[in-house]
Amino acid sequence: MTGETNQLRSSNPRRFEAAIRLFDQENSRDPNLEIIEGVARPRELVYAERLTNWVLKLCPDASEELRLAARCQHICRWMIPRNSCDTTRVGYLKWRNDLKKFHADKAGQILREVGYPEETVAKVQALNLKKNFPDDPDSRVLEDALCLVFLEFQFAELAARTAGDKMVNALQKSWKKMTPAAREQALLLNFGPKEKSLLERALAATV
């Protein structure tokens, strides 16, 4: 998937491509595999491609920083597994915060390695950390893309092992974060009967 270079206006396209290549190399080391059209591929590499594709679908003229952030948002995520923190709510929140900082630090190392200025590094890391959401327009696009990747590719699997009420609550939280444009895209997705029913319950409760 090479859509990340589509319509990109950059003073240094080679630097951008080098960063994307290194992000992808890191994510290619993911030992967790996902079957895509009969082929086993590293899960985080697939995730980065899907997130990139949604960002570009929502915002074809996405900034260089936003495209970079999309490609490294979950970089090397498998290195900090969920069981590295307590199974409590507090443990879950600590795990999420640890992950965001890890992703931002890893992204910063690669961006500096290929020659990006600190201003760009800081913007990408702020997106990784969701620092300026929802005030920063790029953060809104990225959050929309994250929610759409979840709904398109992860929703069904999670719904199969999660209580209905808990799933409805999670959907409501995601829906509230999404822009009207992203919600329109979500309603066009091809949901199964169970997922469609859960989404309808969630939306009925938010009206």
Beta strands, then each sheet from edge to edge (+ up, - down):
strand 1: 33-36
strand 2: 39-42
sheet 1: 1+ 2-
end
